[in-house]
């Protein structure tokens, strides 16, 4: 990363003014306070000036490391300068992703999102990205924004129904393909869009077969790490949000905190659940074909 042309300019939140001044001093800058500034600092190869308006300018031959290793991670909480975001693909499309597949407790959720040329840039500016990189709180906030701006559909399969369907399909990938096809069918009918991107989870023929059963003819793209696409990332956020909501509802219903994942904490919670409600009730909260079932019983 280099900044050979002109100064680096950004805006700093007023709550960070004092931190910047203190950090500059710690880093060996010689501080001054020219007219209309909060602080100005200089050292070999770098000059940094924060104006009362919040405008911050950094210039000099040695600014790259200062921006990448201090300014962005410590103050800006963004790496747009070091790693600029690629221009978003504005092709209207439907993205599909799921959540809860690897979680013993809670539902399996498959979500689809349609994005048009008009709302792609807005979603990108909101920080929509793969839900696995986001906190639960951020997922909840972004899910509301996506739901307001985009046509969407979520298939939420609660544990009891999940266990029934798994008995019928006898294969998780076939169950997932059915959920994907159902979500795609709904959004294609609603939007008329026939370009669909799916995060690939099995052999391509699995989803293609499920779509043929529904007599859907679309342009389907299946690829690994499809969450790198903005539309699939938006779908991953809605799917995870639906999963989190479903898990919380089950926790409240049974008065036991049901953890995410399939860890030792999951087994402990399962043992507590069985003691309180009996093993027959386990189908209401857990995915019974997981090895976790045998472990907690």
Secondary structure, DSSP 8 states (H G I E B T S, - for coil): ----SS-EEEE--GGGHHHHHHHHHHTT-EEE--TTEEEEEEETTEEEEEETTSEEEEESTTHHHHIIIIIIIIII---TTTS---------EEEEEEE-TT-SBS-EEEEEEEE-HHHHHHHHHHT---GGGS-HHHHHHHHHHHHHHSEEEEEEE-HHHHHHHHHHH-SHHHHHHHHHHHHHHHHHHHH---EEEEE--S-HHHHHHHHHHTT---EEEEETTGGGSHHHHHHHHHHHHHHHHHHHHHHHHHTS---SSSSHHHHHHHHHHHHHH-GGGGGGTB-TTSHHHHHH-
